[in-house]
Amino acid sequence: MTYEGAVDLDSISDPNERARMEIQIMEFGQTPKQLFKTQHPQKFQHPSPQGTVQFMQETKETNSPTPENSDDMLSTDTDEDQTHSTTTVFDVQELNNLELFHQYTLHKDSVTDLCLARDGRNIFSVSQDSFLKMYSLEEQRQLRSVNVSSMALSSCQLLPDNLTIVVGSWDNNVYFYSIEFGRILETLIAHDDAVSDVFWINNILFTSSWDSTVKMWSFTPPSPSNPFVPAQFVGQLDHESGVNCQCVDSNCQILVTGSKEGQIVIWDIRSMYQLTEHNLHSSKVNAVTLSQDNKRILSSGEDCYLKVLDIETGTEIFVKDLQDQIMCFMWCGDLLLTGSYSGDLQVWDMDRGQVVVKKSLHSDAITCIDIGNNTIVTGGQDKVISLWKP
């Protein structure tokens, strides 16, 4: 066997090209130039050997994508308005028939956030164990495991280019990880206390923190024609207590934040001016989201209340004591999916203010939900990530 075709890493001067090659060698090893000098006896006929196809797919995953390679793991789609996975809408009957499709455990501590790639092939997750994990649904195996920080990771968002993932950490920093190059491109020293949430939309990155601030940063995702440019500070929104969660409307005009002491604050993003503040909860706000028409705010708290606030009038139009904490929200068309502290997934018809479906999915609190490609993905304090299909 000869390794004349092996790659000499020392001869590669481009750091990005070298990083790509190191990832390929780490995952697949060096490819020998020649294994045998004579033909191996044929045992059977197969029109398309599975091993060959898999290796070709894995090899493509380690190289920069091109428009012709539509099956690449990394998409070059840069639709800036699309910040989440491909929209999937289920009706009540479908949600009532949810069944476990796949489940895996990679983290050693609670899963704090996750996101499903737009093509539905990979799941990215972060945890209190300080690791960012990338899992292939096609191959059902871990592709990446990155020890991002020495402290817990709180949140993550995969950008529309499918090439960069933004991660918030309890060490006060925000990390920009390149999926293509397999390394952290930038460490943003963002806050004076733990980063509780990150959210990107319309080239603006919002980072909320327990230091009682939300900061806004100008950040354009890198592309083949535009190299990575570090995030630039735009402005700061000061709160009276630590910010635990946030949401932004689809037009990037209104920011809603939930604090550790129960306040809901509404901000005008363009003027960076506080519009109103409401003491809706008696303790920490776990999650906030806007209604589909951006006229109402839904919030859940450690006090086990689910509340709906009318933005225009500032009145509470719905209050429900659930006797259980709601930890996370996700809209599914006109239905609201909520993950509870007890591990239940509840489906709400908010027009009627009623739970229409309830499923016991995890043995501990559901901390995060994502939807896409006819799949619901949940992560929990039980360290488990589950995929559900109707």
PyMOL commands that set and color helices and strands:
alter all, ss='L'
color gray80, all
select helices_A, chain A and resi 9-11+15-28+50-61+92-96
alter helices_A, ss='H'
color red, helices_A
select strands_A, chain A and resi 99-104+111-116+122-127+131-136+141-147+153-158+164-169+173-178+183-189+195-201+204-209+213-218+232-238+243-248+254-259+263-268+273-279+285-290+296-301+305-310+316-321+326-332+335-340+344-349+354-360+366-372+375-380+385-389
alter strands_A, ss='S'
color yellow, strands_A
deselect
rebuild
show_as cartoon
